[in-house]
Amino acid sequence: MYTPAEVRALTPIRETVEKRPPQADRLDVFLCHAWDDRQGAAKELHDLLVSLSVTVWFSEKDVILGSPLLREIDRGLAKTRVGIVLVTPAFLDRIQSGGIADKELSTLLARDLLVPIVHNTTYEALRDVSPMLASRSGLSTAENPMADVAAKLAELVAP
């Protein structure tokens, strides 16, 4: 199911996840995405992960109407074990303009537990915008359908 490169890239993340003690309110993943993708690719990835019993912090369901968005994001980042960044053309545009996705990315880059998912773009395009994120090994929907990417992520974060 995994390529040798994926095994090399994701094994350190898996080992770190396995070493962390479980916490009652901890979620498996924080899904960082562009606002434009919230009802498309981000929702698809969220729904696939949830169907595989992965607990996901996803702004569309976890930010309550009227609550302070940045504070809710901060809480979400604090209570998740692994960060997933859904890299799309819209995401690349958003992080160049310094929006909320850029703030989430800055926080996630400080963690060792970050997996980029490249969708409808390339690592080369990502490298032009964020060399630090592009230096992280991840998964691509050009190589695997979104359902396979979700299955690999679910296996990665399984307790």
N, C-alpha and C positions, 0 to 999 in steps of 0.2 A: 504494500500500500504506500510506503514511503520510498522516495528516492534516496540513494546514499547521501546526497547533499542535504536533504531534509533531515535525515537522521542525525548527521553531524551538527546541523544548525539548531535543531530543537531539543536534543538530548540535554544540554545544560539547563534549559528552561524546565523540562520535565523533572530533572533531579532537584532543582530548587523548589518546585511546587510540592514534590513528595516530602521534602524535609520540613515544610512549614506545618505547624500544628493547626488542626481544624479549629475554626471559630464559628460560633452559632450564627452570627449575622453576616459572615463573609460570603461574598459572591465569587463565582469562578472567574468571570471576565468583565472588563470594562470595554465597551464597544465605542471607539472613537471614530467619528465619521463626519462628513460634510453635511450641513443642514439640507442641501439639495438632494442628498441620497436617503434621507430619513424614511421616505415612503417607497423607495425602490430597493437598491442593492443592500442598504443597511438593514432594512426590515426583513428582507429575504434571509440574510445571514443570521440575524437575531432569531427569526422563526425556526430556521434549521437547527441552530444551536439549542434552543429551548426544546425542540422535539427530541433532541438527543440527551435531555436531562441536564444540560449545562445551565447554570444560573448566570444571567447576563444583566449588567447594568446598561440600560439603553434609555437615553434621554426621552424618547417618545413615550415611555411608560413610567419612568422613574422620576420625572420632574413634574411635580404637582402644579396645576394651574395657579398662578399668583405667587408662587414661591420664588425666591431669588435664584435665578438660573446658575450663576457662577458658584454660589454656595452649595447648591445641590450637586453640581458636577464635582466639587471638591470632596463632598461626602462620598460620592460614588467612587472616586479615585481612591479614597482612603480605605474603603471596605472591599476592594476587589483584589484578587490574587494575581491576575495576568491582564495586561493591556493588549487589546487587538486594535490595530489601526487599519481601517478600510481605506486604502489608497485608490482614489478614482480621479478622473480629470477634475471634477468639482472640488475634491479635497485638495488637490494641488493648487487650484485657484484660491481656495479659502486660506490655506496656510501662508500663501504669499501676501495676502491682504491683512494678515495679523488678526484674524477673527478668533472666535472661541475655539475652533478646532486647533488653531495654532497654540493656544494656551494649554489645551489638553495634551497636545503632542509634546510640548516642552516638559510637562510634568512626567509623562510616560517615558520620555527619553532618559530621564534621570534614574529610572528603574532598570533593573536587569531583565525584567520579565515583560518583554514587548515583542509582539509578533506582527509584522506588517502583512497585510493581505492585499496584493496588487490586483485590481479589477478594472478592465477596460483601459489600461494604461501600461506602462513598462517601468522596469527598474531604472532604465536610463532616464526617462522623464522625471522620475522621483529623484534621482541623483542630482539633476539640474536644480531642483527646488530645495531638497533636504538631504544633503550628503550623509548626515548622521543617521537618519532613518533608513536610507538606502543601504547603509553599511550593515544593517541588521538583516539576518537571513529570515525569510518568511515563506509565504505561499503565494501562488499566482493562479488566478482563474483562467489564465491562458493555457496553463498546463493541466489543470484539474477543474472539473465543474464545481460550482459553488457548494453543492451537496457533499462532494468529496473533501473539499476544504473544511467544511463544517465538521465532518466526521473526524478528520485529522486533529482539528482543534479540540473536539470533545475528548478524544483519546489522550491528548496532551494534558488537559486539565482535570481528567478524571481523578477523584480522590483515591 
